[in-house]
Amino acid sequence: MAKKTFDKITVGFVIQEYQTEKDGSHTPIRQEFIACDQVDYEDTNGEPIEVDTLKETYCPFEMVQPTHRPFPPSREGLKFICPDCKGTELECVMEGGYSSIVTVISEDGEFEFDNSFVESDLSHYQCNCCGKRLMYPDDCDAEYEIQDDEKIVEWIKLNCPQD
């Protein structure tokens, strides 16, 4: 017996975040799909069908993140390299949804940021390319998000080759 195929159409919207560059151009930096409650099922001819949704395996809405990197890796200071995607842009995420790209981290922990830095309480650090949040082990081998400039400097020195 041949397997039947059908289409599941989920209505929703996409939020795309852009960054304004120094030259005035706009660069996409992340996106997210928000699904609404309206879902339709159609056969391969586009005709509506009924589907037993209790038998449906969940399939996440995986958005491919933009890969454009507006800032080249810094030639000075410590070098950040993401352990997952090997991206070289460190993002400093602040409370209230603000974020800035760290352009330079000196050996003694002084930071320089892109032109979008907003003064606020630090939420966490993450890779700007893939969104991996950077974690630091505590004394009990549990991990927590890095929410401290000194800890991110320690993490980079321990985890990122500095050649």
C-alpha positions in Angstrom: 0.0 0.0 0.0 1.4 3.4 -1.0 1.8 6.0 1.7 -0.5 9.0 1.4 0.9 12.5 1.5 -0.9 15.7 2.4 0.0 19.3 3.2 -0.4 21.0 6.5 -0.7 24.8 6.1 -0.1 26.8 9.3 -1.1 30.5 9.2 1.2 32.8 11.1 3.7 35.6 10.7 7.5 36.1 10.7 9.3 38.6 12.8 12.6 39.6 11.2 15.1 41.7 13.1 17.4 44.0 11.1 20.5 46.0 12.1 21.3 49.4 10.6 25.0 49.5 9.6 27.3 52.4 9.8 26.8 53.0 6.0 23.0 53.2 6.5 22.3 49.8 4.9 20.0 47.3 6.8 21.2 43.8 7.5 19.0 40.9 8.7 20.3 39.4 11.9 17.6 37.0 13.1 14.0 35.8 12.4 11.3 33.9 14.2 8.0 32.3 12.9 5.0 32.8 15.1 2.3 30.2 14.4 -1.4 31.2 14.7 -4.3 28.8 15.5 -5.5 28.5 11.9 -4.2 25.2 10.4 -5.6 23.7 7.2 -4.9 20.3 5.7 -5.0 19.6 2.0 -4.5 16.6 -0.3 -1.9 16.8 -3.1 -4.6 18.3 -5.3 -5.2 21.2 -2.9 -8.5 19.9 -1.7 -9.4 20.2 2.0 -9.1 17.0 4.0 -9.7 15.9 7.6 -6.7 14.6 9.6 -6.6 13.0 13.0 -4.2 15.4 14.7 -3.8 13.1 17.7 -1.7 10.8 15.4 0.4 13.7 14.1 4.1 13.8 15.0 5.1 17.3 16.1 7.4 19.1 13.5 9.0 22.3 14.7 9.0 25.4 12.6 12.8 25.7 12.0 13.7 29.1 10.5 17.1 29.3 8.9 18.9 32.2 10.5 20.7 34.8 8.3 24.4 34.1 8.0 25.5 37.5 6.9 28.2 38.7 9.3 28.4 42.5 9.1 31.6 42.8 11.2 34.8 40.9 10.3 36.5 39.2 13.2 38.5 41.7 15.2 42.3 41.8 14.6 42.9 43.0 18.1 42.1 41.7 21.5 40.6 38.3 22.4 39.0 36.2 19.6 35.6 34.7 20.1 34.8 31.5 18.2 31.4 29.8 18.7 31.8 26.1 19.7 28.7 25.2 17.6 28.9 27.1 14.3 32.4 28.6 14.5 30.9 32.1 14.1 33.1 34.9 15.3 30.6 37.5 16.4 29.8 37.8 20.1 26.5 39.4 20.9 25.9 41.1 24.3 22.1 40.8 25.0 20.7 43.3 27.5 17.5 43.3 29.5 14.6 44.8 27.6 15.5 43.1 24.3 18.5 45.2 23.4 21.7 43.8 22.0 25.0 44.9 20.6 27.9 43.1 18.8 31.1 43.0 20.8 33.8 44.3 18.3 36.8 44.2 20.6 37.6 42.5 23.9 40.9 43.5 25.4 43.0 41.0 27.5 42.1 43.0 30.6 38.3 42.9 29.9 37.6 46.2 28.2 34.9 45.9 25.6 34.1 47.9 22.4 30.7 47.6 20.8 29.1 48.3 17.4 27.3 51.6 17.1 24.0 50.1 18.5 25.1 49.7 22.2 22.3 50.5 24.7 23.1 50.9 28.4 21.0 48.4 30.3 21.4 45.4 32.7 23.2 42.4 31.0 21.0 39.4 30.3 23.5 37.1 28.6 26.1 36.6 25.9 25.4 34.5 22.8 26.8 33.8 19.3 25.4 36.3 16.9 25.5 33.8 14.0 23.6 30.8 15.6 22.2 32.2 18.8 24.0 29.7 21.1 23.9 31.1 24.6 27.2 30.9 26.4 27.3 28.9 29.6 29.8 28.7 32.4 30.1 25.8 34.9 29.7 26.6 38.6 31.4 24.8 41.5 28.9 21.9 41.4 29.4 21.3 37.6 26.0 22.8 36.8 26.0 25.5 34.1 24.5 28.9 34.0 24.3 31.7 31.4 27.2 34.1 31.5 25.9 37.4 32.9 29.2 38.9 33.8 32.0 40.6 31.7 34.8 38.9 33.7 33.2 35.5 33.2 32.9 36.0 29.4 36.6 36.9 29.3 37.5 33.8 31.3 35.2 31.7 29.0 36.9 33.0 25.8 40.4 32.4 27.2 39.4 28.8 28.1 37.3 27.9 25.0 38.6 29.9 22.0 42.0 29.4 20.4 43.9 32.6 20.4 46.4 32.0 17.6 
